[in-house]
Amino acid sequence: MQLTSPESLIFWTTIIFVVFFILLRKFAWKPILGAVKSREESINSALASAESARLEMQNLTASNERILQEARIERDALLKEAREMRDKMIADSKAEAQLQGERMIEQAKAAIASEKNAAMAELKSHVSTLSLDIAEKLLKNELSNKEAQTKLVENMLGDVKLN
């Protein structure tokens, strides 16, 4: 058999392959399999971590949604309470203003009545003074002559009899 013939090349290739395979199996097969196994484990752990991170993100998202919903509910409650307080304050202010207005009207009516009474008293006083002055002047004129005095007395007596 010659070394360069095709049959010998197949023989030597097979021998080299078998030797190479034995060497690979003895020295490289376990480290390669260990590396592949560790790579597979790291990929599996990374997938598990990604899945747990995804679940945690879902939990956080749900928690955030719940917290946001609670915050919205609390905000709505605060706004409702603020509106109620505003409406109460407005109603109280209106009632107080109404009460003060009624008090002011009553005070004005009382002031008008007292001013009216004072004016009436002053008018009566003035009218009585004027009446006395007029009566005094008339009586002076009437009583200045004797004949007029007699006629006045007779008229007065006639009025007394009629009543």
PyMOL commands that set and color helices and strands:
alter all, ss='L'
color gray80, all
select helices_A, chain A and resi 6-143+146-162
alter helices_A, ss='H'
color red, helices_A
deselect
rebuild
show_as cartoon
